Structure formats: C-alpha cells, structure tokens
C-alpha cells in the first residue's frame, strides 16, 4: 500500500457516506415519519453502508499484512468504540428529550446494551439508531481477522472467502427452530459475511494473490448472495458499481484529475470525519427535519446535511481522535488493553444469553443497504409483533 494518502479512497468514502445520508434524509425518514413531509427529491438506493464495510475490510487486510495483530485490533477498536459510545448516548438523549411523542420508547437498558453491542443478540432490545447495525458486524470482522490472519494462508485463504459467501446461504436452509445455530447466525451477522469476502478478495487481487477470473467469479457470486439476503436488486446493482470503483482504487493509479484536485481539500476533510457523520446523522437528523417542517423540504434537507456534518466533525475532533491517541499511546498499553478486553468479554458472553435474537416484523422504513444503514439484521424464521405505539420497529 502506498504511504501517501490517495484521494481515490477518500472519494469512495465520501460517496458512500453521502449515499447513506441522502437515502435516509429523502427516503427512509419520510417513509417512517410521514409528518416530516414530502422530500425535495428521493434517493432510494440502499448500498452506502455495505460499501463502507467492503472498504473497511480491504484496509483491515492492509493493516493485518504488517503482521502485528494486537496492534491492529487495538488501533481499530480504539477508533471504533469510544466515538460509538458517545454517539449512542447523544442520540439516545435527543430521542428521549427532543423527539416528538411516540417516536421512540427507548429505556436506559436499551442504551447500555447498544453500547455493549448486544442489540443483535437480545430480542427485546430496541436499537438506539438503525445505522448502528454495521458496528457489531465490523467488530466481529476485525476480531475474526486478527485471530485468523496468521492461521489461514495460501490456498486456504481463497477457500475461506468462498465459505464466507456460500456458507451463510447454506446455513439459512438449515436454520429452523430457535437454537444455537440461529443465535450465532443472526447475532454475528452471518448474512453480511459476503461484504468482507468482497473487500478481502479485492485486496488479495491487488497484491496479485488472486487472479482476474477468480476475483470476478467471487464478486459476482458475492453480489448474488447479497441479493438473496437482501431481496434488493437495485441496491445490489449499485453495490456492484461501487465494487468497480474499489477495484480501480486498489490496483489502478490515483485519481489525480483536475476536478478532484480542485476539490481535494474538502474531499479529504469530509472523508476524515465520515465515521462521525455516519454515527450521528440519522435519528438526530429526523428530529431536526421534523422541527423544520414549516420551512419546507429544501430547508429540511439542508439542515439535515448541516447537522450531520457539524456533529460528525465535533465527534471526530472531540472524541474519536483524542480517544484514539489516548488508547494507542505507547506509554498506556495497559489502559488500552483493559478497555478493549472489557468490550470483547461482553461479546464473549453472548452464547450464554439463552434467548433467540428475534426481531419484529420487517420495518416499513427503507434501509440504506439490505453496514450501511437503517436496517436491523436480517432474521430468519418467525418474528415477533412490533411494540405498540413505536414508530420504529425495533
């Protein structure tokens, strides 16, 4: 991987986050909360979060290739978890104290279990923000990558990628009554595994460890799996277009062209705060739009975008970066290790919960993906009815 920052990856990140934000502001939000009013225009493609997961998997491989698995895991989790915890608390406070009556029935227990990333494992836990479905998925991927990096090599690695794509499809046919297999399938987000296979496959191909035909077959099959899991043809096709861009960024030259050079500074700045924007834009943005309903859709959309950028910047500057520096400082390894182990141990208790991770009936709210967005995990089997009076199916 080149040592200098390439603008092509920043462009992909910004476009992916923009797709998520616009889909929520113009499609998901007005459908879930009709009182917001008709949008100025509609962006219904649901592929932004999935694109971010693919890109995240690609760069996880690049980091793991350096050989220090402990450093990789500490670095990733130190950047991921503190900002997520603060964003969840902020979103919870806004929904409880500022949202219109009936929009949310969150309780303190929901917040705690969301912060611990146990929401996919417990049937009665309400999601603080539907965008957060990507966080447990990425955590699982990072931990699995760190554990397998030195153990799966050579021909076993492509075989693992195919298992990630095909395995969950087979498991879906076996899962019937609630049990351990269903608990693991739903809780670990096995139906998202093909996204990691895409990112890892592109990285192997960029390092000339996977041939062109092999990568093509893998990506086409993975897109097929994405469609089967999501039942969203348009979103899957859009993700395929993004994959072309990911391949071009991975193996081709940097996109050093005049229009991008002119916009390089804002593109890099937005890419730098993209994680923060993703964490705070959705539910808080809906509340902002509802307050501005009398001003019309143009003002609502502008306020939604401005709020996302402003809060995303604040979260990045005041929480994500300082926390990352603190937890990865060489003279504080014990503190970082303790904080990260606590989070991983919380995840390790999931198998002892003894409950099935069922979800309410499919939400009427469209999702920004079938990692990145408004959707709770896809669940097999029977489901529970939605809580009465709750505008968000939790």
Secondary structure, DSSP 4 states (H G I P E B T S, - for coil): --SSPPHHHHHHHHHHHHHHHHHIIIIIHHHH-GGG---SS------HHHHHHHHHHHHHHHHHTTS-HHHHHHHHHHHHHHHHHHHHHHHHHHHHHTSPTTS----HHHHHHHHTT-TTT-TTPPPS-GGGHHHHHHHHHHHHHHHHTTT--THHHHHHHHHHHHHHHHHHHH--SSSHHHHHHHHTTGGGHHHHHHHHHHHHHHTTSS-HHHHHHHHHHHHHHHHHHH--HHHHHHHHHHHHHHHHHHHS-----HHHHHTHHHHHHHHHTHHHHHHHSHHHHHHHHHHTGGG-HHHHHHHHHHHHHHHHHHHIIIIIHHHHHHHH-GGGHHHHHHHHHHHHHHHHGGGGS-S----BSPPSS--S-----SPPPP--S--BPPPTT-SS--
